[in-house]
Amino acid sequence: MSPVIKKKGEHFHLPSKYLLLILTVLCIGMMLITLTTDFTKGPLNGIAGTVIAPFQAGISEVGSYLSKRVDELVEIRDLLMENEDLKRQLDELTLQNTMLQQDRFELYQLRELYELDQSYEGYTKVGARIIAKDTGNWFSSFIIDKGTDDGLAVDMNVIADGGLVGRITVIGPNWARVESIIADNINVSGMVLSTADNVIVSGSLELMSVGKISFSQLIDSDNEVMIGDKIVTSNISDKYLPGIVIGYITQIDTDANNLSKSGYLAPAVDFEHLEVVLVILEKKQTIGES
């Protein structure tokens, strides 16, 4: 085999891993000599100080650096664990707060239903929760979670928020559909409570967009009916029980015939935020027969 001839100008290169190995062995050797002999004493003291001391200082700095990094990693791990624990506690507190708010809201609803029940204590009623509704912003038609199994029947009146909501039109064993008085083409025989004058209240989803429904056929020759007067269901209604609040007059206009009046009223019920209702377990026909 022919010898490898080093070309002129070519530099010798020692791989870094070998250089590191040599330095490590040299360092360990120096440390052993220092620990087992008097190498650092006498004439060689200067050499030992020059050669060994830098290695010891370097190792000491490396050890200190690694120790600090280990402490930092431990601290970071503890902080991460603490952060996870705090997040878990925050989630639990958020859930508890949500449940408390829900309980408070349901308590408020129950209190309102109780007050409404007292306002119409002459009627037997049952509470029901709304479980579905037609599309749109208004509760013009919706489904409740009670039906024939709970004693409900078609044409039973539904109330909420201190006033008339509508009546049951379709029913099943454990559900019922309620048609609201604000739905298009729904007419209710009403009466001005202060004067006993009769009116016809007509539903309109278009008018509900501005928060009102209309009334008509008011005969008020003495001009006694005023804005703010309460309109309730009249005793001549064929579907609705008498005396249930429908709304309050907000505008009165004289018709073109100069004999009757019409106008608008604000419904007593918030038809945009219904959740629970009361169903009166008596129908108009039953009341009339008795």
Rosetta blueprint (number, residue, H / E / L):
1 M L
2 S L
3 P L
4 V L
5 I L
6 K L
7 K L
8 K L
9 G L
10 E L
11 H L
12 F L
13 H L
14 L L
15 P L
16 S H
17 K H
18 Y H
19 L H
20 L H
21 L H
22 I H
23 L H
24 T H
25 V H
26 L H
27 C H
28 I H
29 G H
30 M H
31 M H
32 L H
33 I H
34 T H
35 L H
36 T H
37 T L
38 D L
39 F L
40 T L
41 K L
42 G H
43 P H
44 L H
45 N H
46 G H
47 I H
48 A H
49 G H
50 T H
51 V H
52 I H
53 A H
54 P H
55 F H
56 Q H
57 A H
58 G H
59 I H
60 S H
61 E H
62 V H
63 G H
64 S H
65 Y H
66 L H
67 S H
68 K H
69 R H
70 V H
71 D H
72 E H
73 L H
74 V H
75 E H
76 I H
77 R H
78 D H
79 L H
80 L H
81 M H
82 E H
83 N H
84 E H
85 D H
86 L H
87 K H
88 R H
89 Q H
90 L H
91 D H
92 E H
93 L H
94 T H
95 L H
96 Q H
97 N H
98 T H
99 M H
100 L H
101 Q H
102 Q H
103 D H
104 R H
105 F H
106 E H
107 L H
108 Y H
109 Q H
110 L H
111 R H
112 E H
113 L H
114 Y H
115 E H
116 L H
117 D H
118 Q H
119 S H
120 Y L
121 E L
122 G L
123 Y L
124 T L
125 K E
126 V E
127 G E
128 A E
129 R E
130 I E
131 I E
132 A E
133 K E
134 D L
135 T L
136 G L
137 N L
138 W L
139 F L
140 S L
141 S E
142 F E
143 I E
144 I E
145 D L
146 K L
147 G L
148 T H
149 D H
150 D H
151 G L
152 L L
153 A L
154 V L
155 D L
156 M L
157 N E
158 V E
159 I E
160 A E
161 D L
162 G L
163 G E
164 L E
165 V E
166 G E
167 R E
168 I E
169 T E
170 V E
171 I E
172 G L
173 P L
174 N L
175 W L
176 A E
177 R E
178 V E
179 E E
180 S E
181 I L
182 I L
183 A L
184 D L
185 N L
186 I L
187 N E
188 V E
189 S E
190 G E
191 M E
192 V E
193 L L
194 S L
195 T L
196 A L
197 D L
198 N E
199 V E
200 I E
201 V E
202 S E
203 G L
204 S L
205 L H
206 E H
207 L H
208 M H
209 S L
210 V L
211 G L
212 K L
213 I E
214 S E
215 F E
216 S E
217 Q E
218 L E
219 I L
220 D L
221 S L
222 D L
223 N L
224 E L
225 V L
226 M L
227 I L
228 G L
229 D L
230 K E
231 I E
232 V E
233 T E
234 S L
235 N L
236 I L
237 S L
238 D L
239 K L
240 Y L
241 L L
242 P L
243 G L
244 I L
245 V E
246 I E
247 G E
248 Y E
249 I E
250 T E
251 Q E
252 I E
253 D E
254 T E
255 D L
256 A L
257 N L
258 N L
259 L L
260 S L
261 K E
262 S E
263 G E
264 Y E
265 L E
266 A E
267 P E
268 A L
269 V L
270 D L
271 F L
272 E L
273 H L
274 L L
275 E L
276 V E
277 V E
278 L E
279 V E
280 I E
281 L L
282 E L
283 K L
284 K H
285 Q H
286 T H
287 I H
288 G H
289 E H
290 S L
